[in-house]
């Protein structure tokens, strides 16, 4: 009871402080979250995000890799997001070739693992293409970077269209329920 409430409060406080740009305070809350046994993948992910924002890219890379290992043990649901962030840190750390290899490999995995009509596929591909574009820019592959950016935007448009369609379908159901009443 109390432990769960404490972990939940810590997570919410950490998220709020991060959103407010109070990164040092947010970092303390995410570290507390780890100590309390909260969502370790999320805590490591955002500790990595904060390290990256504060310019400590090597620390960010270490934290993202820890989060990826833990996430893999739990089924890998956040892999695309974590690899995208890891790729960005690698680019910032002067390792764009590694980032490009990593994100392109993940793109192939996502494409093979999810059916095209799934929103999850589109959201994960957004992260893959964004990472690839960033790495390609760092490698002076500007044409490829532009193509990757366009594919990223296209994937984003796909999942936004799916969201709109789901919203409309939800409205139709409500409309029919209202008519029935």
Secondary structure, DSSP 8 states (H G I E B T S, - for coil): -HHHHHHHHHHHHHHHHHHTT-HHHHHHHHHHHHHTT--HHHHHHHHHHHHHHTT-HHHHHHHHHHHHHHHHHTT-TTHHHHHHHHHHHHHHTT-HHHHHHHHHHHHHHHHHHS-TT-HHHHHHHHHHHHHHHHHHHHTT-HHHHHHHHHHHHHHHHHHHHHHHHHHHHHHHHHHHHHHH-
